[in-house]
Amino acid sequence: MLKLKISAFIILLCVSTGSAQRNSPASQAELAEITERGRQLAAYDMAAWYSTDAVMALKPDESSVTRYVANKTDSGWTVAYGRLNEKRDRFLIVYEATQGATPKEFATKKYSPPKEDTGFYLLAAKAIETALADFKGADRPYNVAVLPTKANQMYVYVVPAQTKHGIFPLGGDVRYLISQDGSKIVEKRQMHKAILEFETSNNMEAGYHVAVLDDVPEDTDVFHVLSRTPSVPEWIATRKYVYVVERDGTIKYVGEAEKILGIKK
């Protein structure tokens, strides 16, 4: 087993409070769902990153674009850059970036006049507005992502953006479940409390942190592992359980915190 700094785990666990009460660890099915959402979140972030580079090469008029929304299709990601109209019943697409042969390749198209959308992009843009109207974060940049659910609702994630090379933020993030029309918050899930800045190194074997709000890993734990470099697993200790997120985003249940860390409650 990988040698971890168990003392740091113990210190952090002793000061953690407010964990959700669970009588058993997350099931394999629940962990698989968290992994899938985390992978989609990481893919969304990559699409936003490389499509933005492609659009910025066109030297866009920033006043015409206030929002971007990425959408996963059968042929890859398409990212629409534009704004809501005054009536908020159309999303005006000014630039459209379509994924090419690799996740890093995007072809761009400019629409003049803007292309009007009344489907996913409109609803996603409204969902983002609904979530951001509620979100109260730190004074720092955040990234926003929208993932559709099987129930035709939308998850909106508000996640701290990376601002320094080699330092990857984790925490202070919220996942909103938004109604199908984008106007109402159905559920709000605070995934982590304080924002931690993780600095990586080439000899790093694994990362670790303590979850204080629930006894399961979060979607953004998977996103964190898939987004940072170098690629290493992340160990997560909750009040009751210990998990590890592998390099590919797969989550494994390790055991009870009391047995793994030697803590007696």
C-alpha positions in Angstrom: 0.0 0.0 0.0 1.2 3.5 -0.8 2.7 5.2 2.3 0.7 8.3 3.2 1.3 11.0 5.8 -1.2 9.4 8.1 -0.5 12.0 10.8 -1.8 14.8 8.5 -5.0 12.7 7.9 -5.5 12.3 11.6 -5.1 16.0 12.4 -7.5 17.0 9.7 -10.0 14.4 10.7 -10.0 15.5 14.3 -11.0 19.1 13.3 -13.5 18.1 10.7 -17.2 18.5 11.5 -20.6 18.4 9.9 -20.2 15.1 8.0 -23.4 13.7 6.6 -24.6 10.7 8.5 -24.2 7.4 6.6 -24.3 3.9 7.9 -22.4 2.4 5.1 -19.8 3.4 2.4 -20.9 4.4 -1.1 -21.9 1.4 -3.2 -20.0 0.5 -6.4 -22.9 1.8 -8.4 -22.8 5.2 -6.6 -19.1 5.4 -7.0 -19.4 4.6 -10.8 -21.9 7.4 -11.2 -19.6 9.9 -9.4 -16.8 8.7 -11.7 -18.8 9.2 -14.8 -19.9 12.8 -13.8 -16.4 13.7 -12.9 -15.1 12.4 -16.3 -17.7 14.4 -18.1 -16.8 17.5 -16.1 -13.1 17.1 -17.0 -14.1 16.6 -20.7 -16.2 19.7 -20.5 -13.4 21.7 -19.0 -11.0 20.5 -21.8 -13.5 21.4 -24.5 -13.9 24.9 -23.0 -10.2 25.4 -22.7 -9.2 24.5 -26.3 -12.2 25.9 -27.9 -11.6 29.2 -26.2 -8.0 29.2 -27.6 -9.5 28.7 -31.1 -12.1 31.5 -30.7 -9.6 33.9 -29.2 -7.4 33.5 -32.3 -10.2 35.2 -34.2 -9.9 38.3 -32.0 -13.6 38.3 -31.0 -15.5 41.4 -30.0 -15.8 40.7 -26.2 -19.0 42.8 -25.9 -20.8 40.3 -28.1 -19.9 37.3 -26.0 -20.9 37.0 -22.3 -21.2 33.2 -21.9 -20.1 30.0 -23.4 -21.8 26.6 -23.3 -20.4 23.2 -24.3 -22.5 20.4 -25.5 -21.4 16.8 -26.1 -22.7 15.3 -29.3 -22.2 12.0 -31.0 -19.3 13.5 -33.1 -17.6 15.3 -30.2 -18.0 18.6 -28.3 -19.5 21.7 -29.7 -19.0 25.0 -27.8 -21.3 28.0 -28.4 -20.1 31.5 -27.5 -22.7 34.2 -27.3 -25.3 35.8 -25.1 -28.9 35.8 -24.1 -31.1 38.3 -25.9 -33.0 40.9 -24.0 -36.2 38.8 -23.7 -34.1 35.8 -22.5 -35.9 33.6 -24.9 -33.0 33.1 -27.3 -29.3 32.4 -27.0 -27.5 34.3 -29.7 -24.5 32.3 -30.9 -21.8 34.5 -32.3 -19.0 31.9 -32.4 -19.2 28.2 -32.6 -16.3 25.8 -32.0 -16.5 22.2 -33.2 -14.2 19.5 -32.0 -12.0 17.9 -34.6 -10.0 14.6 -34.7 -8.6 15.1 -31.2 -9.9 16.7 -28.0 -7.4 19.6 -28.6 -8.5 20.5 -32.1 -11.4 22.9 -32.7 -12.7 24.4 -35.9 -14.4 27.8 -35.4 -17.2 29.6 -37.2 -18.5 33.1 -36.8 -22.2 34.0 -37.3 -23.1 37.5 -38.4 -25.9 38.1 -37.6 -25.8 35.7 -34.6 -27.5 32.3 -34.9 -30.5 32.1 -32.6 -30.9 29.0 -30.4 -34.0 28.0 -28.4 -32.8 24.6 -27.4 -30.0 23.3 -25.2 -27.8 26.4 -25.3 -30.6 28.7 -24.3 -31.7 26.4 -21.4 -28.1 25.9 -20.3 -27.3 29.6 -20.4 -30.5 30.3 -18.3 -29.5 27.5 -15.9 -26.1 29.1 -15.4 -27.7 32.4 -14.6 -29.9 30.8 -12.1 -27.0 29.1 -10.3 -24.7 32.1 -10.3 -27.5 34.3 -8.9 -27.4 32.0 -5.8 -23.6 31.3 -5.6 -21.6 33.1 -3.0 -17.9 32.3 -3.5 -14.5 33.7 -2.7 -13.0 36.7 -4.5 -11.4 34.7 -7.3 -12.1 33.4 -10.8 -14.5 30.4 -11.2 -15.3 28.1 -14.0 -18.9 27.0 -14.8 -20.0 23.8 -16.5 -23.4 22.4 -17.5 -24.1 18.7 -17.8 -27.6 17.4 -18.8 -29.1 14.7 -16.6 -31.1 11.6 -17.6 -34.2 13.3 -16.2 -33.8 16.2 -18.7 -32.7 18.5 -15.9 -29.2 20.1 -15.7 -26.3 20.0 -13.3 -24.5 23.3 -13.1 -21.0 23.2 -11.5 -19.3 26.2 -10.1 -15.6 25.4 -9.6 -12.5 27.5 -8.7 -10.4 28.2 -11.7 -6.7 27.4 -11.8 -4.8 30.7 -11.7 -1.2 29.5 -11.2 0.8 27.0 -13.2 1.4 23.8 -11.3 -1.1 24.7 -8.5 -4.5 23.0 -8.7 -7.4 24.3 -6.5 -9.9 21.9 -4.9 -12.8 23.0 -2.8 -15.3 25.8 -2.4 -17.3 24.3 -5.2 -21.1 23.8 -5.6 -23.2 21.5 -7.8 -26.7 22.8 -8.6 -29.5 20.7 -10.0 -31.6 23.0 -12.2 -35.1 22.5 -13.6 -35.5 21.6 -17.3 -36.4 25.2 -18.2 -33.3 26.5 -16.5 -35.3 28.7 -14.1 -35.3 26.9 -10.7 -32.8 25.4 -8.3 -34.1 21.8 -7.6 -31.1 20.9 -5.4 -28.0 22.5 -4.2 -25.0 20.5 -3.1 -22.0 22.1 -1.5 -19.3 19.6 -2.4 -16.3 21.0 -0.4 -15.9 23.9 2.0 -12.6 25.8 2.0 -10.5 26.0 -1.2 -7.2 24.2 -0.9 -4.4 24.9 -3.3 -2.4 21.7 -4.2 1.1 22.2 -5.6 2.3 19.2 -7.5 5.8 17.9 -8.2 7.4 15.2 -10.4 8.1 12.9 -7.5 4.6 13.1 -6.1 3.1 9.7 -5.6 -0.5 10.7 -4.6 -2.5 13.5 -3.2 -4.9 13.4 -0.2 -7.5 15.5 1.5 -10.3 15.2 4.0 -14.0 15.4 3.1 -16.0 17.0 5.8 -19.5 17.4 4.3 -20.3 13.8 3.3 -19.0 10.3 3.6 -18.5 9.9 -0.1 -16.1 11.4 -2.8 -17.5 14.2 -5.0 -17.7 14.6 -8.7 -15.0 17.3 -8.5 -12.6 14.9 -6.7 -12.6 12.9 -10.0 -12.3 16.1 -12.0 -9.3 17.2 -9.8 -7.4 13.9 -10.5 -8.1 14.0 -14.2 -7.1 17.7 -14.6 -3.9 18.0 -12.7 -0.4 17.1 -13.8 1.5 15.0 -13.1 -1.3 12.4 -13.0 -1.5 10.7 -9.6 -4.2 9.2 -7.5 -6.1 11.1 -4.7 -6.8 9.6 -1.3 -9.9 10.9 0.4 -10.7 10.4 4.1 -14.2 11.1 5.4 -15.3 10.9 8.9 -16.0 7.2 8.5 -14.4 5.9 5.4 -11.4 6.1 3.1 -11.5 6.1 -0.7 -8.9 6.5 -3.5 -9.6 8.0 -6.9 -7.3 6.4 -9.4 -5.6 8.2 -12.3 -8.4 7.2 -14.7 -11.1 8.6 -12.3 -12.2 5.2 -11.0 -13.0 5.3 -7.3 -12.2 2.5 -5.0 -13.4 2.0 -1.4 -10.4 1.3 0.8 -12.0 0.7 4.2 -13.2 2.3 7.4 -11.3 5.3 8.6 -11.0 3.9 12.1 -9.2 0.8 10.8 -7.1 2.4 8.1 -6.0 5.4 10.1 -6.1 4.0 13.6 -8.5 6.5 14.9 -10.8 5.6 17.7 -14.0 7.6 18.1 
